[in-house]
């Protein structure tokens, strides 16, 4: 039986901040096919996707969710400049209309700075709320350098799936939607995000599509570790490779029952 795919789009009016990146007709068609296949698969799983760019609306949606930490400052329109010109969000709802998934992404202009410098200057907006006694004196540290991550850089966050809906294929499908849209909207040089270290050790970032992971810590006023997170990232080439993979490969194939042979 064929399912009818419903996609809600809430005033998505993306405007590229820099560059004149455009997709040709064949590239657009290929992307439409990819996203349509993903949305259809999600629909068959009972998940309806909403894409929006009104972050005041997103904040209201998040505030209604119980048992979750507060919205991260980078996506909070009351303390960050984030709107249709530089970001969008995705929510997934089940058949009862309950929100079972969120994620958001925004473009950061770093042509004259690096991710190292950006995280130093804007660290308050990346710290998980309530994890440190003094955000002013808390810094993110990684063993290596993030100086090479610069240009048009996307921050991907707010990724959450309710416990009753979590499975490997759903994680991969949902992340693919945001990556495909970000690539066609901004053609970023890099995408990065933060993942709790416990999840990073389980290989969760690879399910999202991230190819690189840096073990980092948030160090507090006394140089104490307030939290441990992996900074995950991918280059434009990584992003192109991830989104070009066949969607069919993301869906686990049913296990075949062993054949019975007559003796």
N, C-alpha and C positions, 0 to 999 in steps of 0.2 A: 504494500500500500504506500502511495506517495504522500508525504506530509507537506502541508502548506507552511512556508517559512514566513514568520512575522518578525520584522526588525523595526524597532522604534528608534528614530533619530531625532534628538532634541536640539534643533537649531545649531547644527554643526556647520560653522562658517569659517573653516580654517583659512588662514592667510599666512603664507610663508614669510618668515621674518627676514630671511636673507637668501640671496641666490635666485636663480631663475629656473630651478629644476622643474621639468615637466616630463610626464610619461607619454610615450607615443601610444598609438591606438592599440597595437598588439600587446604592449605591456599592461595597459589599462584593462584590456579584455582578460588577460591572464590573471590579473589580480581579482577582477570581478568573479571569475570562475573559482579561484581559490577561496575567497571569502564566502561565496555562496555555498560552497561545499561544506565549509566549517560551520556556518550558521545552520545549515540543514542538519548536520550531524548533532549539533547542540539542541536543535529543536526536537529531534527524535529522542534525545535524552531527557526532554521535558524542560529545557532551559531556553528562555527568551532573552535576547540581548537588547539592551538599550544603550545607545551611544549619545553622549551629550557634551556640551562645552560650557554650560552655565554652572559655575562652581558654587554659586549661592544655593542652587538646587541640590547639588551634590552634598554640600555640607548638611542640609536639612535631612537628606536621606541617611547620612552617616550618624547624625545625632539620634535618629530613631532606633538605631541598632543597639541592642543590649549586649553586655558581656564582650565589648570590644574597646580597645584603647581609643583615645580621642583621634580625630583626623590629624594627619601629619601636617605641620605648618606649611610645607611647600605646596600643599593643595588646599589650604585654607584661605579663602578669598578675603577674610578679614585681616590677615596679616601678611599675605603675599599677593603680588600682582600676577594673577593667573586667570585667564579668560579664554575666549574663542581664538584669540590671536596666537596663543602660545601653549594651549593644552586641550586635552579632552579626557573624558572618563567613560568607563564602561561598567554597567551593572548587569547581572544576570538574575532573573527571577524564575522561580519554579512555577508549576501549573496552578498553585494556589495564590500566586502573586507575591510570595515572600521573597525578599532579596537574599540570594544565596551566594552572590559573588560580587566583588568590587575590584577595580584596578584603575589607575590613572597614570597619565604620562604628560610631561611638559617639556618644552624646548627651552634650553638655556644657551645664551649667546656667550661663547667663551673664545672668541677669536683672539683676544689679547690677554687671556689668562689660562691657567691650567686647572684641572680638577683638584690638584693639591691645594692651590691657592683658593679656589672656590670653596672647598670644604672648610678651610681655615676661617674664611671670612663669614660664611653663612652656616656655620656648624649648628647654630641654634635650631635651624629649620629641619635638620636631619636627625636630631637626637630623639629617640623614642620617648614620648612624654612620660615623666615619672621615674626615669631610670637613673638620674643623677641628682645629687643635692645642690649642685651649682652649675647650671648650663654655661654660665659665663666663663668658667674655668675648666671646661671639659672639651677635649680635643680628640679627633679621630686619628689613629696612627696605623700605618701598614708597614711591613718590613721594607718594601721597595718604594718606588716612586710612581706617582700618577701624573708626572709632568707631560707625558705624551698624549694624554687625553685632553683634547682642546678642540676648538672650532665650534661646529653646531653639535651640541651635546644634549641628549634627552635623558631626563631622570624618570625612571619607571618605579612606581611605588603603589601603596594601598592595595597590594595584591592579597586577596582573602577569598577563601572558599569555605562555606559552612561545613561542619564536620559530617553531616549526613550526605553531602554531595561529593566529597573528596574521592577522586580516583585519578590515576596517572594520565589517562587519555584526556580527561576534562581539563587538567592543568595545562597540557600542551595545546589543546585547541583554543582555550581562552587567551593564552599568551600570544598565540599566532595572530589572533585578530588585531590586538593592539600593535604588534610589530609591523604587520602588513600596512595598517593605516598610517603609522608613524613614518614608514619608509616612503610611502607615496605622497604624504603631506609635506614632509620636511627634508627627506633624504639626509638624515643626520650622519655626522662623522662617527659618533659613538653613542651608545646607550648604556646607562649604568643604573644600578640599584643596590639596595642593602638586603641581605638575607640573614636571619639568625644563624649562628654558627652550627647549632644542632641540626638545622635543616640542610645547611650546606654540606655537612658530612654525609648526609643521606643521598646526596646527588640531586636535590630538588632544583637547583639552578639550571642543571643540564636539561631537566624536563621543560623548564621555561624556554630554553633555547640559548642560554648564556654559555659562552665558550671559555671564559676566563673568570677566575675567582681569586681574590686576595684576602688572606686571613687578617682581619683588623680588630682593633680594640678601641673603645671609647675610654680614655683615661681621665679621671676626675681631678679635683684640686690637689689631692695628695699623691697624684700619679697612680691612684688605685684604679683597677679595672671596674668600670661601672656596668659595662655590657660588652659582649663579643659579637661581632657581626662580620660576615664576609661581604666585601664589596665586589659585586659581580659586574662584568661589562662585556660588551661586544663592539667590534668595529663595524663600519659600514659593510665591508666585505662579508663579515660574519653574519650580519643581518640579512644581506642579500641571499647568502647560502641557506640560512634558516628558513626564510620565507619561500624559497624556491623548491624546497623539499615537498614531495607529494603529500597531500593531506591524508591520503589513504594509509600512508605509513604510520600515522599517528594513532590510528584506531586499532586496538588489539584485535587480532583475528580470533574467532571462536576456536576453542580446542576441539580437535576431531576425536571422536570416540575410536578406540582401536578396532580394527576390522576383525571380524570373527571368521575363522577358517574351519571348514569341516575336516575332521581328522581322517 
